[in-house]
Amino acid sequence: MSWNVANKVCLITGANTGIGRVTAIELARSGAKLILAGRSEERTRPVLEEIRAAGGTADFLPLDLGEFASVRQCAEAFLARKEPLDLLILNAGLAGSRGLTRDGFEVHFGTNHLGHFLLTCLLRERLIESQPARIVVVSSRAHYRPKKLDFDAVKMTTPSVTGVAEYGVSKLANVLFAAELSRRLAGTGITTYSLHPGVVASDVWRRVPWPFRALMKLAMITNEEGARTTLHCATDPGLASETGRYYDRSAPKRPSRLADDAALAADLWRRSEAWCGCRWG
């Protein structure tokens, strides 16, 4: 790793499995202080123990991104620690599910986008106080698939069998969010990045029905390969002057036409604020 993350505080969501786990372990090896936020402390414990056994520092905070109340509790618990926040990695993702979140949003959109949007808003001041800081949003090349962002559909239950189309919409929202975030944080010393980690054979696909799941995983890459672009965005010193860009295979890439639409990003932001009940600044 190139950027010196030693003693920097990193909050990462969804680090108990997959690329999140690899990312957390690699950052800890370089001396970062990890806060792993997720739904299950029991499932996260093996990662915590691995990091601590190697001499690293890692703690757990409960977080259910599909429930606004849980997101608020997680943010409050972090802020109560009175620590800086040098690196925020929005890694957790849900795929292949159906239904609504507890707050009434399509489960992929509500979890993958709105949960992370609210968490970032609540941690805004701490990030600014900690600058220079980075926010890394794990998206997907699936964001190229949607032909539009239907703001009515994201408030309805998942219509498709596999949830793949809805997952793509949530990943589009991730890229739009990171880009708009960079504009709203201009001049603060905080840089933002969204990325495609590769099509990874991770636990994110656990709810895709059989045999679709088995067939999908045949051409996927490993978690270690998938974590490379996240780590690049989180640590490379050459990216300190870049913000709001989308990355694939550790290199900038032009996102989809919709993801590059600043007006759409601003509209999504305004609606997300209203839906989450969180004002930015």
PyMOL commands that set and color helices and strands:
alter all, ss='L'
color gray80, all
select helices_A, chain A and resi 18-29+41-53+68-80+107-122+124-129+141-144+153-155+164-184+203-205+212-217+223-226+228-235+237-239+262-276
alter helices_A, ss='H'
color red, helices_A
select strands_A, chain A and resi 9-13+33-38+57-62+87-90+133-138+190-196+245-248+251-252
alter strands_A, ss='S'
color yellow, strands_A
deselect
rebuild
show_as cartoon
